[in-house]
Amino acid sequence: MSGLRKGLTSYGDAGFSLFLRKAFIKAMGYSDDALDRPIIGITNTGSDYNPCHGNSPDLIEAAKRGVMLAGGLPMVFPTISIGESFAHPTSMFLRNLMAMDTEEMIRAQPMDAVIVIGGCDKTLPAQLMGAISTNLPTIVVPTGPMVVGHHKGEVLGACTDCRRLWGMHRAGQIDAAEIETISGRLAPSVGTCMVMGTASTMACVIEALGFSLPMSATIPAVHAERRRIAEASGKRIVDLAKAGAPRPRDLITPAALRNALTVLQAIGGSTNGIIHLTAMAGRAGTRIELETVDEIGRNVPVLVDLKPSGDHYMEHFHHAGGVPRLLRELSRHLDPASPTVSGRTIGEIAEAAEIVPGQTVIRGADKPLKSTGALAVLRGNLCPRGAVIKQSAASPHLLSHTGPALVFENVEDMAARIDSDELDVTPETVLVLRNTGPIGAPGMPEAGYLPIPRKLARAGVKDMVRISDARMSGTAFGTIVLHIAPESAAGGPLALVRTGDPIRLDVAARTLDLLIDDAEWQRRAAEHAATPRRPPPARGYARLFETTVLQADEGCDFDFLQGGPQE
């Protein structure tokens, strides 16, 4: 079935169901001619709480125009909108809810194909998770990065520079009046963060997966070209609707996932990208192994010179040739035969990439920004199921480090003590934050970017080793170990660490270990096992989340959504 005949409301009489559906939709002024065309659903994730999606109305209109130019009927429908800095307790807590919302609305309403428009961190993963489960032809249109800001002659980017400047404010180097002025200059337009944070990372890897038209990931949100790519996506999705292919599960193959992980490493991408790609793969019934992530990272260099790993911003990446030019530089690491929604293979897109003379943002393989990939996977007695570090944004002298632990039980404990002048901490200390994983927080917040204790910040310390079962923003930098699995709240060994314990980090050896003897380990483990756990929430989404969420190494999706149903 297709068009209005698809997914009829159940009244026990299919003919009546179609008659009633037509009668009510005609109340909107549609003609029979319009209603006989392929129906293209278009998600509306606009919200006054979400400036990342502030250009959604323009993109929706452009996509609708493209659909109509190609002879389709666009139908816009709303879903949840997640704005990173406005979502309590964390946007990650709501990602699976948005994925469920997107999936069920695609499934419940008659459409032959769908355009998903989104951008802010957890939005694109959520939308694609839902789309993979429904397996309806899908094109992704990212909202795009905002343009850069300026302050006192310096180029600024949200949110890498916001972290750096806030750190200077905490250290007393920027006063209250100036930090308030800066807050009006960091984000000068709508759109997602203009550095290689999670939003930009996911837009790039989704383009590499083949779900977006070439150049979709990098066009600035406010450029006319962004509207044109939305129109082009609208025209193209009608072709996919008529052909019924390719569908998401035709695209998200093991080869395509490897291509996406290669791009993730080469762009200096967010650690969050691993979790989201793992969740997306799980919806297709496959799995991303952390060993694969690490193996690719050992062989694929960082080629894109963007903050926080480098110096530039997304608009510079775009003008240098965007993802297609990067694919060209990575060609020997990619499967060129992987298909895309454009109708061309990844190899064909790479071959046709624009060559921009003199650009330095996308490096050649002979002059990489970093000789190895952005992300490394650690194992050890503190992370038996793995942990992740963004080595490209870490301090080289801390990549091999042994120091005493300073343990914070949770985010509240950290906030209460981190700025105390009485805190027993030195630059060699390893800051440990626990109970911040998927269950413990709940929702695995971006609390892994522990601030430098104020007394050390005042002394000029800019980085130290920090470890947690939390996440961090892709815009953040520092020597920070994240996603420790299993998390402490699920009985992971991070729960056994005590202040003063020596911890050894060795990124070259890919290890993270607590240096205590076996007898003490066993004693603490028995003691922890006997400690009563807090009960799960009594009701609602919070209870669903805590009782079904998977660990970081499995993508933090709900266990019952893995390998989800197809249309």
N, C-alpha and C positions, 0 to 999 in steps of 0.2 A: 504494500500500500504506500501511497505517497500523497503529498499535499494535504488537503482537508480531510481526506479519508484515513489518514494515519492516526493511530492511537485514539480511536473513538471513545467517547465517554460511555460508560456501561449503563444502558437503560434496558437491556434485554432485547433490543430491536435496533440492529445496525442501521437500517434505513432511516428510522426516526432519529437516531443519534446524529447522522449526517445532516438531515433536514433541520434539526434544531440548531446545530452548530452553524450552518449557513444562515439561518434566520437571524441569529444573534450577531454574527460578525457583519452582516449586512447593515445592522444598525449603526455601524461605524462608517457607512458610506461606500463600502467596497462593491465593485461590479463583479458579475460572473467572470468576465475576462480576467480581472486581477486574481480572483480566487482560483482560477484554473492553472495558474503558473506555479513553478517550483517555489516553495516557501522557504525563506532563509531567516532563521532566528538570529537576532543580534542582541547580545547581552548589554544591559545598561547597568553599570556599576558606579554611576555618578553619585556623589554624596557631598553635602556641605561639610562633612567631616573629613573629606578625602581630597586635599589639593593635588595629590599625585594623579587623580583622575579628573582634574578641573577642565580638561579639554575633551572629556567624553562626549558632551553634546555635539561638538563639531565633528568628531570622528564618527559618531553614529550617523549624522546627516550625510557625511561623505560616503560611508559604507552603504547606506540606503540608496544613494544616487548611483553607485556602482552596480548594485543589485538590479535596480530598475533599468539601467542602460543595457544590461545583459538579458533582460526579459524575465527576471524573477520578481517575487513579491517579498519585500523585507517586512519582518515583524519583530519589533523591539520588545524585549521583556526584561523586567528588573530581577536582579539577584542581590544577595548580600554584598556590601562594599566594605573592604577592610583597609583602613588607613593606619599605617604603622604606629605613628606617634599618638593616635587617638584611641587605640584599642586596649581595653583593660581585660585581663591583666597583661596580655601580650597578644600580638596579632597571630602568633603561631597557635595559640589556643583555639583560634577561630578558623584556621585554615581548613580543617577537615569539615567543619560546618559549612563553609562556603563551597567546598567540593561537593558535599551532599546536596546542597541547594542547587548548584549548577547542574549536577547530574539529573536530579529529579525534575527540574523545570524543563530541561531538554527532552527528557523522556515523556513528561506529562502532556506537552503541548505539540501540536502538529507542525513539524518542520522537516525539510529534506536535508538540510545542512545548517551549520551554525558558524557565526563569527563571534569570537569572544574578544572583548575589548577590555584591557586592564593593564596594570603596571605595578602598583605598589607591592612590595616584597612578596607577600604570601598569595597575592591575587592570581598571578599567572600560573603558579603551580596548582592552586586550588581549581582553577578553571580547566586546566588541562587534565588533571586527575579525573574530574567529572566527565570531560569529553572522552577520555580513553575508556571509561566504564560504559558510556552509552555507545561508543564506536560509530558515531555519526560523522560524516565528512566535516572537518573543522579547519578553519583558518584563524590564527591568532593575530590580533592587531594590538601591539603594545601602545600604551599612551605616550611613551617616549620620555627621554630625560629633559629636565629643565635646563635652561641656559646658565652660564656661570655668573657669579656675583663678583663684586669688587669692593675693597675697603682699603683706603689709604694706599692706593696704587698696587695692591696685591689682588691676584685672582683668587676667588674663594669658591669652594664647592661643598654643598651639603651632601654627606654629613661628615666626611673625613676632617675637613677644616673646622667644623663645629666642635668636634671632639678635641682637636688640638687647641683651639682658642678657649674652649671652656676649661681645659687643663691649665692654661695660662691664667685664666681668671681665678681658679681655685688656688693657684700658687701666688696670687697677689700681684701679677704682672699686668693685668687688665682690670680696670675698675668697673664699678656697676654701671656707670653711664655709658662707657664704651661698649660693654658687652650687650647692652640693650640696643645700641646703634647697630652692632653687628647682627643682631637677631633679625633686623629688617633688611639685611643685605645678603645673607647666606642663601636664601631661596628666592631669587628674583622673578621667578615665573612658575606657573603650574607645571606639573610633570614630576617624574621620579628623580631621585638623587642623581646628580650628573657625574658621579664617580663610579668606580666599579664595585658598587654595593650589590646587595642581593637583587634589587629590581633590575639593574642593568645586566647583571650576571644571568638572570633567568631569561631575559629577553634575548641575549646572545645565544645561550645554549638551546633555547626553543627554535631560534632561526637555524642553528646548526642541526637540530633534530629534523628540520624540514617542515615545521608547522607554520612558518611565516614566509611571506614573500621576501626576496633578497633586499637587504638594507633596512628592513623593518625595525631591527633592534636599536639602531643608533640615531635615527633622525630626531632632532630636538622636538620636544612636544609642541612648541609654538611655531614651528616652521610650516610653510604652505606644503612642503613636500610630505609632511606627516599626514595631512588631509588627502593628498593624492595617493599615498600608499593605502589609505583606508578605502578610497574609491576603487583602486585597482584590486584590492582584496575582495570588495563587494562583487566586482565583475567576475573574478576568478572563482569565487565560491559557487556561482550559478553553474559553471562548468562541472564542478565537483558534484553538485547536487544532481545534475542530469546523468552523469556517469556513475554516480554512487561510489566513487573512489577518487583518490585513495582515502581510506578511512584511517583513523588514528592508529589502529593496531597494524596497519600496513606500514606505517612510518616508524613506530617505536620498536624497532628491531634491535637485537644485540649489536649489530654493526652500527646503527644510528646512535645508540646509547654510548658506544665507544667513541664515536665522533664527537658527541656532546661533551663527554668527559675530557677529551683532548682539548677542545675549545675552552672548557672550564679551567684547565691547567694553564693554557697559553694566555688567557686574558687576565691572569691574576685574580680569578673569580672568588666569590664569597664561599666560605665554608658551608653556608646554608644550602648552596647548590647541590651538595652531596645528598643531604637529607631529602630535598625536593625531587631530585632525579630518581633517588631510590624509591620514593613513594609513587612517582609516576610509573616507574618500571613495574612496581608491584601491582598496580592496577591492570597492567597488561599480562600479568602472570609470570613475569620474569624477575630476576634479582640482580642487583649491582653488588658485587663483592668489594669490600674495602681494599683487598689486595690488588684488585684491578685498578682502582683509583690511584693507589700508590705506585704501581708499576708504570702507569701512564705518566705520572708525575716525575718519575726518575728519568724518563726518556724524552719528554716534551718540555722545552724551555718556555719561560714567560716571554712573549713577544710584544705584548701591548703595554705601552708606557703610560699607564693611567694610575691615578691615586686609588687606593692607598699604597699600592706596590711601587708606583712610579710618580710622575709629575703632572700628567695631563688630565683632560676631562673628556666626557663622552662626545661632545660636539667636535672635538679635535679628532677622535677616533672615527667619527662619521666622515669628516672631510678628508680623512686619509684613505678612505675606501671601505670602511666598515667591516662587517663580518665576512663578506665575500673576499676581500683582499687578504684577510687573515687566513681564510681557508686555503687560498692560493699558497701562502707561505708555509702552511701546515700540510700540504698535499701528500707528502710522503708518509704522514702519520694517519691519514684518513682512508676510509672506504669510499671511493669516488662514486660507486654505483648506488649509494643510498638515495631513494627517491624523495621528492619534496612536493608540497602543495602547488608549487609553481609549474609543475610539469617537467622541470629539468632536474637532473641529478645534482648532488652536491659537487661532484667533479666538474660538471658543466658550468655551474655557477662560479666555482673557483676560477675556471679557465677564462670566464668572461669578465672577471673583476677589473675595475678601473685601476690603472697604474697612475698614481699621483706623484709627479716628480718632486723630489726634495722633502717629502714628508718623513718624519722621524718617529711618529707615534706607533706605527706598526713596524716592528723590527724584522729584519731578515734573520733566518736561522743562523747565519754566520756572525750576527751581532745582537744576541738576545739581551733582554733586560736582565734576566736571571737565567743561569745555565740549566736549571731544573724547574719543574713546574711549581705552581703556587702552593699546592696543598700536599702535605705528607700525612700518612697514617701511622699512628703509634700503637704498639702493643706492649704489654708488661703486666705486672701483678696489680697495678692500679686500673688497668683498662683491658681486661681479658677479651672483651669483644670489640676493642678498638677505641681510639680517640683521634682527633684531627687537629692539626696545627697549620696555620697559614704562614708557612716559612718565608714566603716572599715579602711579607709585611712585618717580619720579626727582626730583632737585633742580632746580627751574626754572632756577637760574643756571648749571647745567652743560649744559643742552640745546643750547647753542651754545658750543662750547669748542674751542680749539686748544692742544695741549700736546705735550711730548716723550714719546716712548714709553719705557717700561721693560718689557723683554720677559722673560717666563718661558717656558722651552722646554716645560715640562710641569708637571703637578701636583706632582711630587716636587721639581722645581727651585723652584717657588713656595714650597712648605712649608719648604724648607731656607733660604730667604733673606728671606721676607717680614717676619720679626720682628727682623732684624738692625739694630742701631743704625747700622751702616756703610752701609746701603742708601741709594743716591743717589736720593732721591725727595722731591718737594714736593707740595703740594696740587694743583698744576697738571699734574702728571705723568699720562699716560694709561697705566694698567696693562694690559699685553697678555699674555694666556695663550693659547698655541697647543698643538697636538697633543692636543686634548681633545674632538675631534668623534666621530662615530660609529665611524670606523676608528681614529683616533689614540689614543683613551684605553685600551681600546675602550669603546664603549657610550654615548658622549656624556654623561658624568656631570654632576651639578649642581655643577660646580666654577666656573661663571661668576660666582658671588657671591664674587669675590676679597675677602679680608679687607682692611680698611684697614691698611697697614703699622703695626706697633706704635708706632713713634716718632711717627707722625702721629696715631694714636688717642690717645696720651697727651697730645698737644697740642690735643685737642678736635676733630680732623677727623672728620666723620661720613660724608662721601661724597666720591667722586672718580670720574672717568670710567674705566670698566673695559670691556674688549672681549675677546671670545674666540669660539672655535667650539664652546664647551660650552653647556650649558643652565644654568638656575638654578631653584631651587624657586619655586613660585608664592607661597610665604609670604615671600619675600625682597623687599628694597626697595633702591633706589639707582639711580644713573645707569649702567646696565649694558647693554651691547650684546652680544647673544647670537646663536647659530645662524648664524654667518658661514658662507656657502656660496659655493663649495665650501670644505671644511675644509682646514687646512694639510697634513694627512697625505695628502690626495688631490690635492695640488699647488696648493691655493688660495693666493691672494696673501698671506694672513696669514703664510705661511712666509717672505716676503721682508722683513718688518719687522725693523729693528735698533734696539737701544736708542739713544735720542737722536733718532730720526726724528720730525719733526713729523706729528701726526695731527689732522685736523679733523673734528669731529662737528657737524652742523647738523641737528637734528631737524625744525625747521620746513621746511627744504629737502629733508629725507629723504635726506641724504647722509652718507657716511663715507669719508674719503679719506686715503691716505698721500701726503704732500707731498714727493715726490722727483721729479727730472726723468726724462724718458723713457729717456735713455741709461743712467742708473743702474738704472732699473727693468729694462731689458732685460739688463743685465750680471748683475744678481742672479738674474733668472729663468733665464738660461742656466746659471749656477752651481748653482742649486737643482736644475734638471733633470738635471744630471750627478751629483748626489749619490745614492749607492745607497740604496734603500729597504729597510727591514727586511722579511724574508719574512713571509708570513701564518702564523698558528699551524699546527702540523702536523696537528692532528686535532680531532674533536669539534665541539661547538656553536660554540666560539670560531672555528674555521675557517669554518664555515658563515656565521656572523655577518659576519666581516670580508670575505669574498669575495662576499657578495650584498647587504649592507645599502645602502640608498639614502641620499642626503644629506638634510639637514634640510628643505630646501625641498620634498622629495618625501615627507616623513613618516617617514623612517628605517625603513620596512618592508623586508622582503626583496623583491628585484626579481621573484622568481618567484611571489609571492603577490598581485601587483597584479591587480585584476579577477578574483579567485579564483573557483573553480568554484562552481556552485550545486548544490542538492540533486538 
